[in-house]
Amino acid sequence: MAEMVPVLTIDGPSGAGKGTVSRALAKRLGWHFLDSGALYRALALSAMAQGIPPEDEDRVAALAAQMQLEFGGQSGERVLVDGRDVTDLLATEECGRVASKIAALAKVRQALLEKQRAFRQAPGLVADGRDMGTVVFPDAPYKVFLTATLKERARRRFLQLKAQGLDVNLDQIIKDLEERDRRDRERKQAPLVPAQDAVIIDSSDLCVEEVVDRILALLPPEIGKRCCQS
């Protein structure tokens, strides 16, 4: 049964390093990987392509119900929607802003709920998002809330976008993150809060490997042993 498959949830605000850390964990553990943010960004991309405004809850939810998404590549770094690789198109700030808006819609979140839960397959799942430990997988045995200071999160986002050749402004990124944080915290549907049983880790002064090692240390010895042997 899917309910018996272990899940490690990694929640937290944008720019905290959830995606990079989650992919590294999934690779080390040999588990499946779910980037829930990619689901919302892919949906935002599809809605923009079809001219559907993010405020049109019914049409966006209908689009969410029929969208087929999967992760490809060696570490699940590629995002495929209906068989088409859209990874590079999801990185824009506009896509992120629209994704944040549609993520606040109740019907949209409900439409994507079962799609996310379907990723729970043996031998295990690492799930990255905002509400993985509180709403999508509340019964997950291992939960982490990964955070970092706003300044550090903005710096990471700035460097990421510059590396992609985009013309970006650090002050604007800070403003965008502040607004996204506010929407995530204040939305009625699945607000961004740590699960009561989550371990909170501040990654501001930690490298990826240090965060991964700290999280692996939270898992039972038998899982850590299998990880080291793989």
Residue pairs with C-beta under 8 A, 6 or more apart in sequence:
2 117
2 120
2 121
3 139
5 120
5 121
5 122
5 123
5 124
5 125
6 31
6 123
6 124
6 125
6 140
6 141
6 142
6 223
7 120
7 124
7 125
7 126
7 127
7 132
7 137
7 139
7 140
7 141
7 142
8 25
8 29
8 31
8 124
8 125
8 126
8 127
8 140
8 142
8 143
8 144
8 215
8 219
9 127
9 129
9 132
9 133
9 136
9 137
9 140
9 142
9 143
9 144
9 195
9 198
10 18
10 21
10 22
10 25
10 126
10 127
10 128
10 129
10 132
10 144
10 146
10 215
11 18
11 128
11 129
11 130
11 131
11 132
11 133
11 134
11 143
11 144
11 145
11 146
11 192
11 194
11 195
11 198
12 18
12 130
12 145
12 146
12 147
12 192
13 130
13 147
13 148
13 153
13 177
13 180
13 181
13 184
13 192
14 37
14 96
14 153
14 157
14 177
14 180
14 181
14 184
15 148
15 152
15 153
15 154
15 156
15 157
15 177
16 146
16 147
16 148
16 153
16 203
17 146
17 148
17 156
17 203
17 208
17 211
18 37
18 128
18 129
18 146
19 35
19 37
19 128
20 208
21 128
21 146
21 203
21 208
21 211
21 212
21 215
22 33
22 35
22 126
22 127
22 128
23 33
23 35
23 75
23 76
23 77
23 126
24 75
24 208
24 209
24 212
25 31
25 126
25 212
25 215
25 216
26 32
26 33
26 75
26 76
26 126
27 75
28 212
28 216
28 227
28 230
29 123
29 124
29 126
29 223
29 226
29 227
29 230
30 123
30 124
30 226
30 227
30 230
31 123
31 124
31 125
31 126
32 119
32 120
32 121
32 124
32 125
32 126
33 71
33 75
33 76
33 119
33 125
33 126
33 128
34 71
34 116
34 119
34 125
34 126
34 127
34 128
34 129
34 132
35 71
35 76
35 79
35 128
35 129
36 112
36 116
36 127
36 128
36 129
36 130
36 131
36 132
36 136
37 99
37 128
37 129
37 130
38 69
38 71
38 79
38 90
39 69
39 112
39 115
39 116
40 99
40 100
40 102
40 103
40 112
41 79
41 90
41 95
41 96
41 99
42 67
42 69
42 79
42 81
42 86
42 90
43 60
43 63
43 64
43 67
43 99
43 102
43 108
43 112
44 54
44 95
44 96
44 98
44 99
44 101
44 102
45 81
45 86
45 89
45 90
45 95
46 63
46 67
46 81
47 53
47 54
47 59
47 60
47 63
47 98
47 102
48 94
48 95
48 98
50 63
52 59
52 60
52 63
54 60
54 98
54 101
54 102
55 101
57 105
57 106
57 107
57 108
58 107
60 102
60 105
60 107
60 108
61 105
61 107
61 108
61 110
61 111
62 111
64 108
64 111
64 112
64 115
65 111
67 81
67 82
67 115
68 81
68 82
68 83
69 79
69 80
69 81
69 115
70 80
71 77
71 78
71 79
71 80
72 78
72 79
72 80
72 85
77 87
78 85
78 87
79 85
79 86
79 87
79 90
80 86
88 164
89 95
91 160
91 161
91 164
91 166
92 166
93 161
93 168
93 173
93 176
96 176
96 180
97 176
97 180
100 180
100 183
100 184
101 183
102 108
103 109
103 130
103 184
103 187
104 183
104 187
104 188
104 189
105 189
106 188
106 189
109 135
109 189
109 190
113 135
113 136
116 127
116 129
116 136
117 136
117 137
119 125
119 127
120 137
125 137
127 136
127 137
127 140
129 136
130 184
130 190
130 192
131 190
131 191
131 192
132 140
132 143
133 140
133 143
133 144
133 145
133 194
133 195
133 197
133 198
134 190
134 193
134 195
135 190
138 195
142 218
142 219
143 195
143 197
143 198
143 199
144 198
144 199
144 200
144 201
144 215
144 218
145 194
145 195
145 198
145 199
145 200
145 201
146 201
146 203
146 211
147 200
147 201
147 202
147 203
148 156
148 202
148 203
148 204
149 202
149 204
150 174
150 177
150 178
150 181
151 174
152 204
153 177
154 170
154 173
154 174
154 177
155 170
157 173
157 177
158 168
158 170
158 173
161 168
161 173
162 168
181 192
184 191
184 192
185 191
185 192
185 193
194 200
199 218
201 211
201 214
201 215
203 211
206 214
216 224
216 227
217 224
219 227
